[in-house]
Amino acid sequence: MDEGNSYIETDPHGVKRVAGTRISIDSVVIAFRQGQSAEEIQRNFPALSLEQVYGTIAYYLGHRQEVENYLTRQRAGWEELRARTEQNPSAALERLRQARADKAGHPQ
């Protein structure tokens, strides 16, 4: 649990989540930054209570720079993973790409 906050916890991998759920704060914060209301966010994430959504938004507003830095690190991590996957695609990914190309009529 993040110190002093009952709405946010950090999992063993360093991912900040809404406490007691598998929903990352990324999802809530990005929706909030896109202009969604707390009620809309709660409808899109029914596993969250309205209180949890407001708690996550309050955490973001109270720790904005920390959360922005965290989101930047998360985005960089995903980009790095995507780039590695593109360079060394798994056999399953290659089969999916081939099937997509075949379906489109463009065998690779």
N, C-alpha and C positions, 0 to 999 in steps of 0.2 A: 504494500500500500504506500502511495506517495505520502510523505510526511505532512500531516496537518490537513489531509483531504480525504474524505470518505467516499468520494465519487470516482477517483482515478487510482489505478494501480499499475505497476510496471511488472510485466511478466518476466520469467527467467531469461528471455531473449532480448530484453530491453524495450519491448513494445508496450506503449502506454495504452491501457484499455479502460473502458468504463468498468468500474469495480463490479466483480461478480458476473461479468459477461465475457464473451469472446470478441466483442465489438471494439475495434480500436478507436481511439479518440480522433484519429485522422478522419474517419467517416463523418463524425458529428461536426468537427470543426470545418471541414471542407464544405459541407452542406450549409452550415451557418454563414460562412464567408460568401457563399453563392446567394445568400439572401433568404434561405428557407427559415421559416419560423420554427420555434421549438416544437410546436404541434405537428408541423409538416415532417420534421425530422423523426419525431416519435412514430408517426404513421408509417414512415419508410423503414423504421427499425422497431418493429413491434415487440422485440425482446426487451426494449428499454422502456422504463416508465418515464413519464413526463418529468418527474423529479430528477431522474438520472440525466436526462437531456439538459435540463436547466443547470444541474450541477456541473456537467461537463463544459457547458458554455461559460459558466461563471469561472471555472478553473482556467479556461482559455483566456478570458478577459483579464483575470488577475495575474496571469503568467504568460502574457502574450509573447514576449521575446523568447522566453524559454521554449514555448510550444512551437513558435515559428522556426527556431533553430532545430528542434526535434523533427518537424515536418520536412525541413530541408535535408537533414541527414537520412530520413526514411526514403525520400524521393531519390537521393543519390544512391542509396543501397539497392533500391529496386532497379534503377537504371544500370547499375553495375551488373546485377544479376541478369537482366535482360540482355545486355551486351555479351556476357559470357555464354548465355544460352544460344544466342545467335551464332557465336563463333563455334560452339561445340554442341549442336543440337542432338537431342536424344534420338534413338531409333524410332520411338513412338512419334515424336514431333516430325521427323522426316516422313514417316508413313502418312501422317495427317496432311502434310504439305503436298505429298504426291497425290493423295486422294482428292484434295481440293483442286489441284491442277488437272487431274484426269476428268473431274466433274466439269470443269470449265472448258475442257476440250484442248488444254494446252499441256501435254505431257512434258515433264522436265527431263 
